[in-house]
Each structure stands twice: as structure tokens, then as C-alpha cells.
Amino acid sequence: MTDERIAFGTARARWVLAATALGSGMAFLDGTVVNVALPAMGEDLNAGMGGLQWIVNGYMLLLASLILLSGSLGDRLGRRRMFVTGVIWFALASVICAVAPNLEVMIAGRVLQGIGGALLTPGSLAILQTTFQHSDRSKAVGTWSGLTSVAAAVGPFVGGSLVDSGSWRLIFVINVPIALVTVLVTVRHVPETRDETAAGKLDLAGAAVATIGLAGLTFGLIQAGEDGLGSPLVLSTLAIGVLAFVAFVEVERRSSHPMLPPGIFKNTQFTGANLVTVVVYGGFGTVTFLLVVYLQTALGYDALWAGAALLPMTILMLALSGYSGALSERIGARLPMTIGPALMAVGLLLMLRIEPGSSYVEAVLPAVVVLGFGLVATVAPLTATVLSSVEDHHAGIASGVNNAVARSAQLMAVAAIPMAAGITGDSYRDPSAFQEGFDRAVWISAILTASGSVVAWFTIGDRAAQRVHLHHHRHCAVEAPPYAQTREG
């Protein structure tokens, strides 16, 4: 570990920020462009709705399962090493996706991308926290947040342009030059750091059981859309998933160094904030997954405009998240976290007005704007509550857990809600059938999201966010709450 701390504003600081923002931005960009390209990928790879779900969930499965373990790997083996490994892994997996001749190879490539994403996502922030001077870390993380949020904002334009003018395969090809530049800059300019005090075994058993649990439930829920819930294959895989999660609880309880300390959930507010995360990100993630496909198949949008449809929501998040965080410090997190999910539910219900022939300004924009305001009101106080409800030395673990919970909730919801709404097989290619299924999915997601208001009201204290000082960085936080790596290293 180096003893030299980098000062913000120096040439070296700019190189470190460039490296970490490029790596994380590549993953964020990929997440947005893949959703835009789903209809084209489905047509080319002859994929039904289950196939589209796996293209999204294959990535999310490994990301959610391994993100906590990867932080510990970086502490022990070197944060720069894990970050570079993740970037290279992600790029190689992107090549597999780009040349995939069929759906099975595509899903395999997305699973491998998830491993790379899990390695590089916590590593980028860990590098900033351990290489910058203490007084400059807030500026560094704020700059990183702004730069990576730009990637999320431009993703729909990049992805849509590539799909409309060339091929969906190009959305994966662009990761290769980005990764090459990232690795070269990182190796040359980013110092290596590790936690010399890190002790104990890695919780490999916990990570393995968690992956089996998520995979079993995901496969069972997606397959239920094709075979029905009574299918022996569906029932057996769902049972494996449930049993694996029971085993996970026992493994974590017995582990000397669990990646998910069970005691952390004894705090009512921490548990409540994570329950809010489950229902909010589950409902929100499912509808945003379906909306981009719906706009293209049912309303005739091209890929570029379908991807850009959600841009006002991202702009609202970037512009107002800092103000939302400041407000939650003054009045507490309970009221914003109660109002926010309710606003999101209203925004989702406004999507029921989106039907073939309706204009963007009349039907889509109002829903996206209201949904954006709901996210603004929810995310900053939710993150503050997660961090303030545990002891300072557990803040990094708490943030990582909340991030993993958000991604797992999206994973499960994207697997379950389309099946419950009747969007199965090739029905997404039939505008009439897809509209009926989309409306049902919106209702399910809105009810799920609105329940977050009830949970917040009864579990979050009036002054939940006041115990921790937050630097109000602008971050879009669309895929998950911001990941805070707070260990000093």
C-alpha cells in the first residue's frame, strides 16, 4: 500500500479519476444500451420474453451475488488489481456477447459480464477512497459520480444510434476500446492499495450459496412463464432456490467473517430501509425494463427515441439529488421516503395512458417526470438512512448490502412480474397482447412501489438521516442506490 495520498486538482488526480470513471462508466453505459437493444436482439436471436429476461438477469445475477465478496477480494489482493481484472473480464465477456451466434451463448456472455461488473464496481470507489487525501475524497467521489452519471445519460443515445444505424452487436464492441484505455491509464497512473489488516477467510461458501439461491429462483420464475407454476422443473428449481437461501442464512450465521453479517439487520431502520429498497427497485426496475421494449414494439419508436424516453428522469436525478439529500438532513428521512415511493407509484400508473397512437409529450413525458420526482425524493434519504443506522465501521458493508439488495430485487422482479402479467413467449411482439400485459405489469409494479411508503412510515424515524454527514453528490442511482466504499485502507 502506498503512503502517498493524492491531492485533488493535480495531474495524477485527474488520471485516477479518468481511470475509475471510464471503468465504471463502461458498466453503466452497458446497462442502459442493452435495454434499448432488446427488441433487436430478440428478433435476431429468436428470443421470447424469457430470453429477453435472461439477457438482463444473466448479468444481474452474478453482479448481485458477488458484489459484496469482490470488495473483500480488493481489500486483500489489491484494489487496483481487482479493478483491472474486472475491466479486462468485462471486455472479454463483451466480445462473447458481440459474436454470440445464439441466445445460449449470449446469456453465457452476460453472466460473465456480471462477474466483471462485480469486480470493478466497488473497486472504483475503493480506489478513490484510499488514494486521495482525506479532505479531498468528497470532491473526488463527487466528480466520479458526475462523470459516471454522464455515461448513464448518454447511454440511450449511443445504444439507440448503434442499433438504428448498424447492429445491436456494436453496443458490446464499444466496450473493448473503452476497456483498453481504462487498463492502460490504470496501470500507469493508479497506485495499488490494499488493507494490510484484512484477516480471516473469504466467505466463498456464502457467495456460492447466494448465487445458487438467486439462480434457482430466477430460473424457476422465468421458466414458469413458459411451462406454468405447476411444472416439475419449475417447482424443483424454485425449491432449490428457497433451500439455498435457508442454507445461506445458516452459513452466514456460522461464518467467522460473513460477507453479510446477520447482526446488521437487528437495527429496525436498516431493515426497514432495505425493505423499501426491495419494493421500490423491484417495481421500478421491471417497468423500465418493459417500457423501452413496449415503446418499440407497440408504439413503433425506433431504438434511439425509445432509449431517450427516460432521459428526463435521469436529468431530474442529476439536478435535484443533492437538494433532496440536504432536505432529508433538515427534516429527517421518514417523510421523503414516504412521499417518494407514492410519487413513483403515481408515475407508474400514468404509464397506463401510453397506448398505440399516443404522443410522447401527452402520455410518456408526464409519467417519466413524476417517476423522476419520486426517485429524487426517495434515493438520497434512503442512502442516508442505510449509512446512519449502523456504526461507522459498518458503513461500507451497509452500503454494499443495500446495493446488492437493490440489484437482487430487480433480478427477482424482472423474473416474476412479466410472468404474473402474462407477458410470456412471443407475446411482446404482438402489440395488442403486449399492451394488455404491460398494463397489468404496471399495476403490479405500482402496488409494489407504493408499499414502500407504508414500510417507510412505520420503520423509518423522523431523524434517521441526521446522524451521518452526507456529501450530496449528483448520481443517477437508477440501477441501484450509490455504492459507498468507506474503508480507509
ABEGO torsion letter per residue (X at the ends): XBABBBBBGBAAAAAAAAAAAAAAAAAAAAAAAAAAAAAAAAAAAGBBAAAAAAAAAAAAAAAAAAAAAAAAAAAAAEAAAAAAAAAAAAAAAAAAAAABABAAAAAAAAAAAAAAAAAAAAAAAAAAAAABBAAAAAAAAAAAAAAAAAAAAAAAAAAAAAAAABBAAAAAAAAAAAAAAAAAAAAAABBBBBBAABBEBBBAAAAAAAAAAAAAAAAAAAAAAAAEAABAAAAAAAAAAAAAAAAAAAAAAABABBABBAAAAABAAAAAAAAAAAAAAAAAAAAAAAAAAAAAAAAGBBAAAAAAAAAAAAAAAAAAAAAAAAAAAAAEAAAAAAAAAAAAAAAAAAAAABBBGBBAAAAAAAAAAAAAAAAAAAAAAAAAAAAAABBAAAAAAAAAAAAAAAAAAAAAAAAAAAAAAGBBEAAAABAAAAAAAAAAAAAAAAAAAAAAAAAAAAABBAAAAAABBBBBBBBAGAABBBBBBABAX
